[in-house]
Amino acid sequence: MNMGKVAAVYNLIPESPEVPPEQVMKAVPTQVPQGVEVNNMVVKPFAFGLKIIEVTCIMDDTSGIIERLEEALKGIPQVQSVDSVTITLI
């Protein structure tokens, strides 16, 4: 039986405008759990000079993978919050 794939998009919000988005982006691939592929990262203006990093990840539709991914993203240094934008089967 072939397992489906899931695409998950998250906005990572740095702690302050002084945090370079590149620094956060460099940490993302090293933090995601095994079996999760970082498909795309885009820096977007947010508010008050703050930039958010939109991260798109692709993974197999396995139990608990989304929760592990969210915890890993929240553990990235200088990331204040992680907001789920969309999670969908592909």
C-alpha positions as CSV (number, residue, x, y, z in Angstrom):
1,M,0.0,0.0,0.0
2,N,1.4,3.4,-1.0
3,M,1.3,6.1,1.6
4,G,0.1,9.6,0.7
5,K,2.2,12.7,0.9
6,V,1.4,15.8,3.0
7,A,2.4,19.4,2.4
8,A,2.6,21.6,5.4
9,V,3.2,25.3,5.3
10,Y,4.2,27.3,8.4
11,N,5.1,30.9,9.2
12,L,8.1,31.2,11.5
13,I,8.1,34.5,13.3
14,P,11.5,35.7,14.6
15,E,11.8,37.1,18.1
16,S,12.7,40.6,16.8
17,P,13.4,42.5,13.5
18,E,17.1,42.3,14.4
19,V,17.1,38.5,13.8
20,P,18.4,37.9,10.3
21,P,15.9,35.7,8.3
22,E,18.8,33.9,6.7
23,Q,20.0,32.7,10.1
24,V,16.6,31.1,10.8
25,M,16.4,29.7,7.3
26,K,19.9,28.1,7.7
27,A,18.7,26.3,10.9
28,V,15.4,24.9,9.4
29,P,16.8,21.9,7.4
30,T,19.0,20.9,10.4
31,Q,16.0,20.8,12.8
32,V,13.2,19.1,10.9
33,P,12.6,15.4,11.8
34,Q,13.8,12.5,9.6
35,G,11.4,11.9,6.7
36,V,10.5,15.6,6.3
37,E,11.8,17.4,3.3
38,V,12.0,21.2,3.3
39,N,10.5,22.0,-0.1
40,N,10.6,25.9,-0.1
41,M,11.4,28.9,2.1
42,V,10.3,32.4,1.4
43,V,10.9,35.6,3.4
44,K,7.8,37.9,3.6
45,P,7.3,41.3,5.2
46,F,5.1,41.1,8.3
47,A,4.8,44.2,10.6
48,F,7.0,46.8,12.3
49,G,10.0,45.8,10.2
50,L,9.6,42.1,11.2
51,K,10.0,39.5,8.4
52,I,8.5,36.1,8.6
53,I,9.8,32.9,7.0
54,E,7.2,30.8,5.2
55,V,8.4,27.2,5.2
56,T,6.9,24.5,3.1
57,C,7.6,20.9,4.0
58,I,6.7,17.6,2.3
59,M,6.5,14.3,4.2
60,D,4.7,11.0,4.2
61,D,1.3,10.9,5.8
62,T,2.4,9.1,9.0
63,S,1.0,9.3,12.4
64,G,2.6,12.0,14.6
65,I,4.9,13.5,11.9
66,I,3.1,16.9,11.9
67,E,3.4,17.2,15.7
68,R,7.1,16.3,15.6
69,L,7.7,18.8,12.8
70,E,5.9,21.6,14.7
71,E,7.9,20.9,17.9
72,A,11.2,20.9,15.9
73,L,10.3,24.3,14.2
74,K,9.4,25.8,17.6
75,G,12.8,24.7,18.9
76,I,14.8,26.8,16.3
77,P,16.8,29.5,18.2
78,Q,15.4,33.0,17.9
79,V,12.0,31.9,16.6
80,Q,9.2,33.4,18.7
81,S,6.3,31.5,17.2
82,V,5.3,29.0,14.6
83,D,1.9,29.4,12.9
84,S,0.4,26.7,10.7
85,V,-0.8,28.2,7.4
86,T,-2.0,25.0,5.7
87,I,-1.7,21.3,5.9
88,T,-3.0,19.2,2.9
89,L,-2.6,15.9,1.2
90,I,-0.9,16.1,-2.1
